Amino acid sequence: MAKCDEGNMYPMICEPRFDKIDAKQEEILNVLKGRNGDPGILDDVRNLKKWHKATIGFAIFVGSAFVLQVIADAWSWVRTVL
């Protein structure tokens, strides 16, 4: 039976587990970063954030134009009534 001391515990118990974790971590990094010229999830997230900002900007522009039109119509109506 193997002697249990700190010198042989790591290679016996921890090292195989850490090797499995390293292999899985490498695969996760490949999926996140992409490989062989294909974009990864990080690139997709960046693109979605850009589209989100552009969509919010467009919505603010349209909303502002709508509010200004309502104000202009209200002012026009007030001027005709008075």
Buried (B, 14 or more C-beta within 10 A) or exposed (E): EEEEEEEEEEEEEEEEEEEEEEEEEEEEEEEEEBEEEEEBEEEEEEEEEEEEEEEEEEEEEEEEEEEEEEEEEEEEEEEEEE
